[in-house]
C-alpha cells in the first residue's frame, strides 16, 4: 500500500477547573476560542483501501502563545517520522494538513524526510 500522513488537532469542550491541560483552544465548530482540551492526531491514510490508521495522539499543553502550540505539533511530527515510520520507507507519498501547519518549520521537517 501507499499512504498519506495526515495531521490535525481536535477540540474537546470541558468546563471543569481542575482538568489537566485545560486551556483556551480553537473550537472550529463554534469558530472561536473556547475553554477545553485539545488533542493532536497523526494518522496514516491508505490510498488503496480507504482506511485511516491513527499513529499518534497527544494532548496539547496550553500555553500563552500560539507559537508554542505549533512547536508541540512539530515535535509530534518529528517523533512520528523517527519512531514510527521507519518501516514505511518509500510508501509515504504526502503529508496533508490544514492551513495552520503551513509554516516553514513544518515544510522543512517534511522536506527532510524526502516526501
C-alpha positions in Angstrom: 0.0 0.0 0.0 0.9 3.6 -0.3 0.0 6.1 2.4 -0.7 9.8 3.1 0.2 11.1 6.6 -2.5 13.4 8.0 -2.2 15.7 11.0 -4.9 17.7 12.7 -5.9 18.9 16.1 -9.4 18.4 17.7 -11.1 20.4 20.4 -12.9 18.8 23.3 -15.2 21.2 25.3 -14.5 20.9 29.1 -15.8 23.2 31.8 -14.1 21.7 34.9 -11.5 23.8 36.7 -9.1 21.0 37.7 -8.8 19.1 34.5 -5.1 18.6 33.5 -4.3 20.5 30.3 -7.4 22.7 30.4 -6.9 25.9 28.4 -8.2 28.1 25.7 -8.1 26.3 22.3 -9.7 27.0 18.9 -13.1 25.4 18.6 -13.8 25.0 14.9 -17.4 24.1 15.4 -18.1 27.4 17.2 -15.5 29.4 15.1 -13.9 30.8 18.3 -11.5 30.1 21.1 -13.2 28.2 24.0 -12.1 26.6 27.2 -11.4 22.9 26.9 -8.8 20.4 25.8 -7.0 19.8 22.5 -5.7 16.6 21.0 -3.3 16.5 18.1 -3.6 13.3 15.9 -1.4 11.9 13.2 -2.8 9.2 11.1 -1.9 7.1 8.0 -4.5 7.1 5.3 -4.3 4.2 2.8 -4.6 5.3 -0.8 -5.8 1.8 -1.9 -8.1 0.6 0.9 -9.6 3.9 2.1 -8.7 3.3 5.7 -7.1 5.5 8.3 -4.8 4.2 10.9 -4.1 6.6 13.9 -0.4 6.6 14.7 0.0 9.1 17.5 -2.4 11.2 19.6 -1.2 13.7 22.1 -2.8 16.2 24.3 -1.7 19.8 23.6 -0.3 21.6 26.6 -2.0 25.0 27.0 0.4 27.9 26.7 0.0 31.6 26.3 1.0 31.9 22.7 0.2 30.1 19.5 3.8 29.6 18.6 4.3 27.2 21.4 1.5 25.0 20.2 3.0 24.9 16.8 6.3 23.7 18.3 4.3 20.9 20.1 2.8 19.8 16.8 6.2 19.9 15.1 7.8 17.8 17.9 5.0 15.2 17.5 5.5 15.1 13.7 9.3 14.6 14.1 8.8 11.9 16.7 6.4 10.0 14.4 8.9 10.3 11.5 11.8 8.9 13.6 9.9 6.4 15.7 7.0 5.0 13.8 7.6 5.4 10.0 10.9 3.6 9.6 9.0 0.6 8.1 7.2 2.7 5.5 10.3 3.9 3.6 9.2 4.7 0.1 5.5 4.1 0.8 4.6 7.6 2.2 3.5 9.8 -0.6 2.4 13.1 1.1 1.7 14.9 4.3 -1.6 16.7 4.5 -2.8 19.3 7.0 -4.9 22.4 7.2 -3.5 25.9 6.8 -2.5 26.1 10.5 0.5 23.9 9.6 1.6 25.9 6.5 4.7 27.2 8.2 8.4 27.0 7.2 9.3 24.7 10.1 6.7 22.1 9.1 7.7 22.3 5.4 11.4 21.9 6.4 10.6 18.8 8.6 8.6 17.1 5.8 11.2 18.0 3.2 13.9 16.5 5.4 12.0 13.2 5.2 12.1 13.4 1.3 8.4 13.1 0.9 
